[in-house]
Amino acid sequence: MKHALRNPLALIGFSIIAGILLLALIAPLIAPYDPNAINVKAILLAPEANHWMGTDGLGRDVLSRMLYGGRISLLVGFVAVGIATLIGIVLGAVSGFYRGWVDTIIMRTVDVMLSIPTFFLILAVIAFLTPSIWNIMIVIGLTSWMGVTRLVRAEFLSLRNREFVLAAQALGAKDARLIFTHLLPNSLTPIIVSSILGIASAVLVESGLSFLGLGVQAPQASWGNILTDGKEYIQFAWWLSLFPGLAILLTVLGYNLLGDGLRDAYNPRSNQH
């Protein structure tokens, strides 16, 4: 991590993400209003001293909804990527370690999954489920594991015939010990980088689903459904689209900068020009 944070862009990305996470964690302490409190006397107020980001069509404070919405959007990103990473590690490890027909079946499954546009696959699955935050996290995770699988498989194939692995095998180490003690720990860096970049993608997917009305449901706030509220008033209530859009932009940018910085720091080839 020290090497990565010497990269100015990675440092910027880390600072952005740390700031957003901090605001999300302390949202109940700093939110000026209840995010779901309706105030008919304060409908569609422009940003002012009492409402720094204005109010929406129901008089709810946009700043408060942004803070609480950040918790939802980031939670979806972390949990969805956690599910995808776990599945990807298991399948990639099995595929790269055992090879043969096991590898063939897993990789052909990956090829089939990758041939289907992910967002449309998620839409198709969500259409048959009750929209909820938990369903969204599970569906995004179950449809996003292919990249991690290919990455872990490639790492295992690269490490499989290294001297330290062959030595452990010669000493009688079991398959589980080889995988979890020798191979997986040496594959963690690219997995972490992939997971960080995956969080950015998951935040975008959740925001898109919520914007379409298939994600987090009202009155619970997320950046995506705040954007949905804003499209009805976009001609005269610019703040309803601007602030959630900027939040999504900064979050995705932060994760991408941090992921790229880690990749550059731990991949010597990326520093060769």
N, C-alpha and C positions, 0 to 999 in steps of 0.2 A: 504493500500500500504506500510506503514511503517513496518508492521509486515512481509510482503512478502519480502521486501528488506533486512531483516536481514538474510534471507536464502542466503548463498554464491552463490549457483547455480542460484537463481533468480536474484541476483545482476549482475552476469555475463551475463545472458540473457538480462536483461534490458539494460546493457551497450552496448552489441552488437547491439540490435535493435535501440537504440538511436543513435549510431554512423552511422548505415546504413541509417536511416531516415534523419539524418543531411546531409550526403553526397548527398542523393537523392534530398533534398530540395535546396541545394546550387549548384547543378550540373552546371547550366548555368554560375556560377561565377568562378568555379574552373576547369571546363573541358578545357584542353589545346587546343583542336581543335573542329571544327564542327564535330559532330558524323557521319554525312552523307557525309562529304567531301571526294571525291575520289582523290587519289594521286598515279598515275601510277609509279612514281619514288620511292615510298616507300612501294611496295608490299611485304608482308610477312617478315617484318623486325622483328628480335628478340627483346625482351626488351632491351632498351638502354636509354641513357640520354634524348633524344628527345621524345621517346615513351616508357614510363615506363612499359607498358604492351604489347609492340609490335604493329604490324599492321596486318590487315587481308588481304584476297586475293584481295581486291580492294584498298589497301593502306590506309584504314580508321584506325584512332587511336583507339585501343581497350580500353584504359582507358576512353576516352570520351564516347565511346559507352556503356561501363559498367556503368558509372555514369548515363547516360540518360536511359539506360535499367533498372536500379534499380528503377527509377521513375515509369516506366510502370509496372514492376512486382509487386511492392508494391501497386500501385493503384488498380491493378486487385484484389489483395488479400483483400484490405480494402473494396472495393465496393461489391465484390462477397459475402464476409462474412456478410456485412451489409444487403444485400438482403436476404440471407439465415437466418440470425438472426431475421429479421423482420417477415418473414413468419413463422419461427419456434415459435416465441413468440406468435403470433396471434393464430395459430392452437393449440399450447400447452396449452395456457390459456383457450381457448374455451373448449378443450377436458377435461382438469383437473377440470375446474369450473363447467361445466354443466353435465359432465359424461353421463351415459345412452347411448342412441343410437347415439348421437353426438360423444361421445368418441369412440364408436365401429367403426363408419365409418372412423374417422380420423386415428385411430391407425391401422386399417386394410390397409388403404392407405399407411401409413408409412411402414408397413410390406412388402407390394408389392414393394415399391420403394427401400427398403433395400435389397430385393432379387435380384435386378438388379445391376451388377457391375457398380459403378458410373462412372468410367473413360470411359468405353465402351458406357454407355448411353450418356455421353457428346460428345464422338466421333460421335455417330449416329446422334445427334441433329445438331452438328456443320457441318456435311456433307451436310445438306440441307440449310445451311445459308452461307452468304458471310463472309469469315473470317475477323473479325475486333475486335478491343479491346473491343468495347461495347458489341458485341454479346458474346464474351468470358465471360465477367463479368456477364452478365445476365444469360447465360446458366449455369455457375458454381453455381451461387446463387440459381437458380431454381431447381438444382439437389442436393443441399447440406443442405437442411433445416431439414432433418429427425431427426438427432441427437439432435438439439436444441428443436424440438417439444417434443421428449420423455423426455428430461431433464426438460423443463418447466412444462410439464404435471405432472411429478413426484413431483416437488416442490409444485405445486398447490394442489395436492392430500395430500401432507404432511401438508400443512399449512391450508387447507380448514376448518378443525375442531378445529383449535387453539382458545383459549379463546378470543384473541383480534378480530378475525374475527367474531366469534359468537356474541360477544358484539356489534360490529358495525352492524351486521345483525339485531340484536334485536332492535337496535335504529332506524331501518328503512333505512339503507344505501342501495342504489340501486346497481345492479350488477356491473355497470361500476365503481362505487366508490370503491366497494370491490376489484375489479380486479386491478385497476390502483393506488389506494391509499394504500391498505393494502397487497395484495398478491404479485403483481409484484415487488415493491421495495424490499421486503424481499427475492426475488428470483434472484436478480441481480448478486450476487457474482458468482454462478456457471455459469450463462449465460456469464459473462465477461470472465471467464476462458475458457469456451468452444469456445468463439469467438476468443480469442487469439490463441488457438491451431488450430482453423479453418483457420486462416490466413496462417499459415505454410502449411497446406494442399492445400489451394488455390494457393499459390505461386508454389508449386510442380506441380499442375495440369496445370497451365498456362505455366510453363516451358516445361512440356511434350508436350502440344499441339503445342507450338511454335517450339519445336524441330522437331515435325512431319510435320511442315509446315501448320498446321491448326489454329495457333494462331495469334500472332502479325505478321503482314506482313512487309517485307522489303519495303523501307529502314529503317523504324522505328525500333529502337533497343530494344530488350528485352534479358534477359539472355538466354532464351531458343533458340532464333534464332541465337545468337552468338555461342552457342554450335553447332547448325546445320552447321554454316559456318566452324567450327573447325573440324568436322568429315571428311571433304574432304582433310584436310591437317594434320591429326592427327599424321602421321609418322614423319613429320619434322617441324610442327608448333605447338608444344605442348601447347604454351601459349593460343591459341584460345579455348582450352578445359579446361585448368587448371583454369583460372581466373573466368569464369562464373560458373564453377562447384563449386569452393570454395565459391563464393558469394551465391549461392543457399544453399549450406551446412551450411554456417554461419547463414543465415537468418532463415532457418528452425530450426536449433539448438537453436538460440536465442529465438524464439517464444516458442519453446517447454520448454526450461529451465524457461522462465518467467511464462508460463502457469502452469507448475508443481509447481513452487514456490508459486504462488498465491493459488493454490489448497491446498498445504500443510499448508499454513498460515491460511486459513479460514476454513479448515476442521479439527476439533480437532481429529477425528478418525485417520486421516492420520499420526498424530504425535505419535500415540500409537503403540509401538512395543512390 
